[in-house]
Amino acid sequence: MTTALAKKRPAPRRRTAQPDPKWKLRRAGSLQILGAPPLAKLKWLIHGFSTRVGGTSRLEASVRSEKPQENILNLGFAEWDSRENVTENRRKFLRAIAASKMQIVALRQIHSDIVHRVGKANVSTTAEPLQGDALITRDPGVLLVVQTADCVPIILADTRNRAVAAIHSGWRGTVRRIAEKTLGRMRMEFGTRPEDVVAALGPGIGQCCYEVGTDVAKEFHAQFPTAREWFDGPYDALEAGENDPNWLPWLTMKPPGHAPPPLTVQLDLIAANRAILAGAGVSPANISSSDYCTACRMDLFFSYRRESATGRMIAAIGIR
């Protein structure tokens, strides 16, 4: 038999990305905050990416540890954590990035391409959160935040017009070009030019740990001519339909339960979002990423894929 199905499937390579040495973790009491150097140079800006270190929460035993983990900085409301703990953790994080007096705007994130403009006039601490996955503002004193635990947090700063954005980009947001659409909304609302934008991509799951299947590969293939560059593993085999469960067991004559395992590939969300931003006109020199993998560095970050029941981190940006 000489068909492609008879060939041995190559095992996907596991390549652990090394963190960019320019990105710095700094201590703030018991917390560790990650900062993007290009944004740290902008004195009118406040920003920061939280880690799991410090805090008042207690996460029960998981794949990472056989013992409960104490002093966890969980910033997302969850069944396993108390509202009092999360509120205190958020207070500590805001103080660590010097944003205690700012008005906080968050979203009910839905893995979409929906972008909202917010400002002091329409910020309310009692209203239901907006649904969407990106926020933009030009108002001082407003802090935009997105929550992540593997998805890529992206923050943007328009250095000319002093406007900012916070974006939550998982694979669904990425394939819908949410970063590009956020830039487009900033252009419409604030006159932002892509060449004036500085972008920072915070910690997210790396290609080394992010296995996806046929549905994801096909969606990217349909949307991006260069999608092949962002995948590792048998991407071409997936596109050829070799992962179709309706005919693979029959063609290989394997009894039920003995068919080859489904094909998977490894997706590089950071590379995809960098390419999307560059394609939208942002200079590659102005796009920075931490290259921390949340699944590899569970000593520093939460990873939903590795832990399932886990905490949430926050990426924040605002104008002083």
C-alpha positions in Angstrom: 0.0 0.0 0.0 1.6 3.3 -1.1 -1.0 5.9 -0.1 -0.3 8.7 2.3 -2.2 6.7 4.9 0.4 4.0 4.9 3.2 6.4 5.8 4.3 6.7 9.3 2.9 9.9 10.8 5.7 12.2 12.1 5.4 13.0 15.8 5.0 16.8 16.3 8.1 18.5 17.5 7.9 20.1 20.9 9.8 23.4 20.8 9.8 25.5 24.0 10.1 29.2 23.2 12.5 31.1 25.4 11.3 34.3 27.0 12.5 37.5 25.5 15.2 38.7 27.9 14.1 42.3 27.4 10.9 41.6 29.2 11.4 42.0 32.9 9.7 40.5 35.9 9.7 43.0 38.8 8.8 42.4 42.4 5.9 44.4 43.9 5.7 43.1 47.5 4.7 39.4 47.2 3.7 39.9 43.5 5.6 39.6 40.3 4.6 41.8 37.5 5.7 41.4 33.9 6.3 44.5 31.8 6.9 45.2 28.1 10.0 47.4 27.6 8.7 49.4 24.6 5.6 50.4 26.7 7.6 51.1 29.8 9.3 53.9 27.9 6.0 55.8 27.5 5.7 57.9 30.7 2.1 58.7 30.0 1.2 55.1 30.1 0.4 52.5 32.8 0.5 48.8 31.9 1.3 45.4 33.3 0.8 41.6 32.9 0.0 39.8 36.1 1.5 36.4 37.1 0.2 33.7 39.5 2.8 34.6 42.2 1.5 36.1 45.4 -2.0 36.9 46.3 -4.5 35.5 48.8 -6.1 32.6 46.9 -5.6 28.9 47.5 -5.8 26.5 44.5 -6.4 22.9 45.3 -4.1 20.1 44.2 -3.7 19.9 40.4 -1.5 18.4 37.7 1.1 20.9 38.7 1.3 19.9 42.4 0.0 17.2 44.7 -0.4 19.8 47.4 -2.7 22.8 47.5 -1.1 25.9 46.3 -1.2 28.9 48.6 -0.7 32.6 47.9 -2.0 32.5 44.3 -2.8 35.7 42.6 -6.1 34.7 40.9 -7.7 37.7 39.3 -10.8 36.0 37.9 -14.0 35.1 39.7 -14.3 31.3 39.9 -16.3 28.7 41.8 -13.2 27.5 43.6 -12.2 30.9 44.9 -14.0 33.4 47.1 -15.1 36.8 45.9 -13.3 38.4 48.8 -10.0 36.7 47.7 -10.3 37.9 44.1 -11.2 41.4 45.2 -8.2 41.6 47.4 -6.0 40.1 44.7 -7.2 42.8 42.2 -6.5 45.5 44.8 -2.9 44.2 45.2 -2.4 44.1 41.4 -3.8 47.5 40.8 -1.6 48.9 43.5 1.5 47.1 42.0 1.0 48.9 38.7 0.1 52.2 40.2 -3.5 52.1 39.0 -5.5 52.1 42.2 -7.3 55.3 41.5 -8.2 54.5 37.9 -11.6 53.4 36.6 -11.4 49.7 35.6 -13.2 48.4 32.5 -13.4 44.7 31.9 -15.4 42.5 29.5 -17.4 39.4 29.5 -15.1 37.7 27.1 -16.8 35.5 24.4 -14.0 34.6 22.0 -15.3 37.0 19.4 -14.0 39.9 17.2 -16.2 42.5 19.0 -14.4 45.8 19.9 -15.8 48.4 22.3 -14.8 52.0 22.8 -15.1 53.1 26.4 -14.4 56.3 28.3 -15.1 58.0 31.6 -18.6 59.1 30.4 -19.8 55.5 29.9 -17.9 53.6 32.6 -20.1 52.2 35.3 -19.1 50.1 38.3 -22.6 48.6 38.6 -23.6 47.9 35.0 -23.3 44.4 33.5 -19.9 44.0 31.7 -19.8 44.5 28.0 -19.6 41.4 25.9 -16.7 41.2 23.6 -12.9 40.7 23.5 -11.3 44.1 22.9 -11.5 47.6 24.4 -10.2 50.9 23.2 -10.0 54.3 24.9 -8.4 57.7 24.7 -9.5 58.9 28.1 -7.0 59.4 30.9 -7.8 57.6 34.2 -9.5 54.6 32.5 -7.7 51.2 32.8 -8.6 48.5 30.2 -8.2 44.9 31.3 -8.5 41.5 29.7 -8.3 38.1 31.5 -6.3 35.1 30.2 -5.1 31.7 31.1 -3.5 30.5 27.8 -5.0 32.9 25.2 -2.8 35.8 24.1 -3.3 39.2 25.7 -2.4 42.0 23.4 -2.1 45.7 24.4 -1.6 48.5 21.9 -0.5 52.1 22.4 -0.9 54.9 19.8 2.1 57.0 20.6 0.9 60.0 18.5 -2.7 60.3 19.6 -2.3 58.7 23.1 -4.9 56.1 22.6 -4.7 52.5 24.0 -6.3 49.1 23.5 -6.5 45.8 25.3 -7.3 42.6 23.4 -8.0 39.0 24.3 -7.0 36.7 21.4 -7.5 32.9 21.5 -7.5 30.9 18.3 -11.1 32.0 17.5 -10.2 35.7 18.0 -7.0 35.3 16.0 -8.6 33.6 13.0 -11.2 36.5 13.1 -8.3 39.0 13.0 -9.4 40.7 16.2 -6.1 42.6 16.5 -6.4 44.0 13.0 -10.1 45.0 13.7 -9.1 46.7 16.9 -6.6 48.8 15.0 -9.2 49.6 12.4 -11.6 50.8 15.2 -8.8 52.9 16.7 -8.2 54.5 13.3 -12.0 55.3 12.9 -12.4 56.6 16.5 -9.1 58.3 17.1 -7.3 58.7 13.8 -4.7 56.1 14.8 -2.1 55.3 12.2 -0.6 51.8 12.4 2.9 53.2 12.0 2.4 55.1 15.3 1.4 52.0 17.2 3.5 50.0 19.7 2.2 46.5 20.4 3.0 44.1 23.3 1.9 40.4 23.2 1.9 39.0 26.8 2.2 35.4 28.0 0.1 32.8 26.2 0.3 29.1 25.4 3.3 28.4 23.1 3.4 26.4 20.0 5.4 23.8 22.0 2.2 23.0 24.0 -0.8 24.1 21.8 -2.1 21.1 19.9 -5.1 21.7 17.7 -7.1 19.6 15.2 -8.6 19.6 11.8 -11.2 22.2 12.4 -8.7 24.8 13.6 -6.2 24.2 10.8 -8.9 24.4 8.2 -10.3 27.7 9.5 -6.8 29.3 9.5 -6.1 27.8 6.0 -9.3 29.4 4.7 -8.5 32.9 6.1 -4.7 33.2 5.7 -2.5 32.4 2.7 0.5 32.1 5.0 -1.2 30.0 7.7 1.2 27.1 7.0 4.0 29.1 8.6 2.2 29.1 12.0 1.7 25.4 12.3 4.1 22.5 13.2 3.3 18.9 12.5 1.3 17.2 9.6 -0.5 20.4 8.5 -0.6 19.3 4.9 -2.1 15.9 5.8 -4.9 17.6 7.7 -5.7 19.8 4.7 -5.7 16.6 2.5 -8.6 15.2 4.7 -6.6 12.4 6.3 -8.2 13.2 9.7 -11.8 12.7 8.5 -13.4 10.2 11.0 -16.0 9.1 8.5 -13.6 7.3 6.2 -10.3 6.7 7.9 -11.3 3.6 9.9 -12.9 2.0 6.9 -10.0 2.7 4.5 -7.4 1.3 6.9 -9.6 -1.7 7.6 -9.1 -1.2 11.4 -11.7 -2.6 13.7 -13.5 0.0 15.9 -11.2 1.3 18.6 -8.1 0.4 16.7 -7.9 3.2 14.2 -4.9 5.5 14.2 -5.2 8.5 16.6 -6.5 11.8 15.2 -3.9 14.0 13.5 -3.1 17.2 15.4 -0.8 20.1 14.7 0.8 22.7 16.9 -0.4 26.3 16.5 1.8 29.4 17.2 -0.7 32.0 18.3 2.1 34.5 19.0 3.5 34.3 15.4 0.0 34.5 14.0 -0.9 37.6 15.8 2.5 39.2 15.1 1.9 38.6 11.4 -1.6 40.0 11.6 -0.4 43.2 13.3 2.4 43.6 10.8 0.0 43.0 7.9 -2.2 45.7 9.3 0.7 48.2 9.1 2.3 48.0 12.5 6.1 48.0 12.1 7.6 44.6 13.1 10.1 46.6 15.2 7.2 47.9 17.2 5.8 44.5 18.0 7.2 42.9 21.1 6.2 39.5 22.7 7.3 38.0 26.0 7.5 34.5 24.5 6.6 33.0 27.9 4.6 29.8 27.4 1.9 29.6 30.1 1.7 25.8 29.9 5.5 25.4 30.3 5.8 28.0 33.1 3.1 27.0 35.5 5.3 28.3 38.3 4.6 31.8 36.9 1.3 31.6 35.0 -2.1 29.9 34.9 -2.8 27.4 32.1 -6.4 26.3 31.5 -5.2 23.6 29.1 -2.9 22.1 31.7 -5.0 22.6 34.8 -8.7 23.1 33.7 -9.7 24.4 37.1 -7.3 27.3 37.4 -7.0 31.0 37.9 -7.0 34.0 35.6 -4.3 36.6 34.9 -4.9 40.2 33.8 -3.3 42.3 31.1 -3.9 46.0 31.8 -3.2 49.3 30.0 -4.3 52.8 30.6 -3.4 56.5 30.3 -2.3 58.3 33.4 
